[in-house]
Amino acid sequence: MTDSTLTTAAEIPKAPNALLILAHGSATALTSPHMVRLSQSLAEVNLANLRFNFRYRDQGAAFPSSLDQSVKDYQDALSIAMNTYPDLEIWLSGHSYGGRIASHLLAALCNTGEMATVYRNVMGCIAYALPIHPAGRPNLERWQHLFGLTKPMLFFSGSRDRMASPDLAETLCSSNPACHWHSVPGADHSFNQTQSTRDPSQSVYQWVANRTRDFIAKPPRMTQL
């Protein structure tokens, strides 16, 4: 469906425990096989999710024009979720660039002073294949907005992800008690695992969805605004 040029799709199980807003990576879209499989796996563990396209994708652009515009698009998706599913707890989430934008929106909302009123159902952020740094340039320069975050954030990154140094992932978490991290064994940025690290009993998407469910069921206590 489309709302004011914002294209969305939803996976809603019969008895959802929460709703994730699920944003795509910078060069993909809500219909990519990766996004669909992630969405379906989350729904299988009773996590409803609303996928959406950043507007630049529907406008034919291959990559985003600005971070600020993407944050605005994400906030519009949040408004749709709040209006359509008012009784569900909401987690901002996304893959790669989408997770990065989700974290910016969460930080912005925490700074408005409205988390206990307007955004009381927004519980935190879940980021999949978080691009901690540009490939080959390990640093934490793009995460200054997270310091002092008062809502929990969980992020996943593959152990072979060239945009997620394990050392920097640990540093980010150790310097910010709001952040928590899971390393996906043998996975790259698209969650493709090596043959030796695949679990024959479950897909990588099920592995990630199970840990997302567990985190949402018992998030760490944070200071309430």
N, C-alpha and C positions, 0 to 999 in steps of 0.2 A: 504494500500500500504506500501511498505518497501523501505527505502532509506538508503543504507549502514548499514544494520541491524537495522535501526530505523523504527519501525512499527507505522504507522499513520492512522487516519481516520478523515474525515471532514464532518461538517454540514454547508452548505453554502446556505443561503437564497437568493432569487432573487435580493434583493437590500440591501446588508449588510451595516450597519453603521460603523462597525469596525470588527476586527478579534481578537479573544482570542485564545492564545495557552493554551490548557487545559491539565495539567499533573495530573496523578492519585496519589492516596495515596500509602504509602509504601508497603502495603500487597495486593493491588488490581491491576487492569490493565485497559486499555482503554475500554475493552469490559464489564466491570462490569455494572450491571443494574443501579447503582447509577450514574456512569459517563455518561452513555447513556442518562438517563433522564435529567441530568443537561445540557448536550450538546444539546438535543432537545429543552429544554425550552429556552435556550439562543438563539437558531436559530429562535424560534417563535417570539422573540422580535427584530429580524433583527440583531442579533449579530452572525456573522460567527464564527466558532471555529474549531480548528485543535487539535484533541487529539493525544497523542503519548504514547508509552510505553518507560519507562526507559529501557536501554539495559539489566539490570540484570533480568528483568521479562522474556524477550525473551530467555535469556540464562538459564532459569530454576531455578534461585535463588528466594527464597521467600522474601528476604529483601535486601535493598541496601548494597553495599559494602563500598562505601564512598561518602561523600557529594560532594567532588570535581568531582568525576566521574559523579554524577547525574547532576551537574551544566553543565558539558561538554555536556552531552546528551541533556539537555534543550537548550543549545546554538545551537546545531545542528538542533533541531526542529525550533528554531527561524530563522536559515538560510533558512530552507525549506519554512517557512511562508513568509519571505521577498522575496524570489525568485519566489514563486508561486503566491503571492497576493501583488505585489509591490505597488499598489495604496491604500491599506487599512491601516488605523491606527491599530497598534498592541498593545494589552495588554497581558502581561505575567500573566498567571493564573494557578490555580491548586487546587485540593482538598487535604487537610491535608499536607502530606509530599510534594506533588507536589506544593502547594502554598508556602511552606517554601523555596523550591529550587528556585521557581520563584523570590522570594524576594532577595535571594542571587545573582541571575544573574542580577537583576535590579541594585542592589548596585554595583556590579562589573562593569557593563556597565557605570553607572554614574561616576565611578572613572577613566574611560579610557580617558575621554575628547572627545569622539567620538559621544556623544548623538545628537549633532547638525548636524552631517554629516552622518556617516555610519548607525547609529541607530536612525535617525530622526523620523522614523515612530513609534518607541516604546514610548508609552505614559505613562505607569505606570504598576501597578500590582493589580490584583484582587485575593484574596485568600479565598477559601471556607473551613470552619471548620479548620481554622489555628490552628495548635498545639502550643499554646503559651508556654506550659511547659509540661514536662512529667506528666502523671497521678499521682495525689497525691503529687506532688513536685512543688508547685507554685513558680516560679521565672522567671526573664526576662533575664537569662544569655545567651540564644541563639539568642538574638536580637540586640547585639551591632552593627552589621553591618548596621542597619537601621538608626542610629543616623546620622543626616546630609544628609539624602536622599533628593534629589531635584526633584524627580518625585513622583506623588501621589500614594498612596497605600490604597486600600479599603479591609478590611477583614471582614468575617462573622464568627460568632461562636454561637453555640447553647447555650441557657441558662442552659442546663443540661450537657454540655460538660465537662467531667472531665479533659480535657487538655486545658481548656480555662477559667480560673477564670475571672469573670466579672470585678473585682477590678483591676486585672493586665492588662486586655484589655484596661480599661480606663487610667491606668497609662502609658501604651505604647503610646496611642494616645496623652495624655497630654504632654508627654515628647518629642514627635516628631510630628511637624505640618504636615508632609507628610502623616501621618497615620490617617485613618478614619475607623469606626467600626459600624457594625450592629449586634445586638443580635437577633438570630432567636428564637422566642418564643417557649418554651417547647421542643426544639430540642436537641438531643444528638450529638455525633461526626459524626454520619452518616446521620444527618438531619431527624431522626425519631422523630416525635412530639408526645406529649401526646394527648389523645383524646380531652381533654378540650381545647387545644390550637390550634387545627387544624381549618383552615378557610375553610368552606364548598364551598366557591366560587372560591378557587384556591388552587393548590398544593403548598407544601413548595418550590418546584423547581421553580414554577412560581413566587412566592413571592421573591425569591432570584434573579431570572432573571430580574424582573421588577426593582429592586433596582440597579442591575448592569447596566442596560440600562440607568437609570436616572443619575447615577454617571458618566458614560462614556459620556453622552450627555452634561454634564456640570461639568467637573472635576474642583477641586480647582486650583487656580493659584499657580504655583510653580516657583522658580527661574530657568531660562533656562540656560543650559550649553552651 
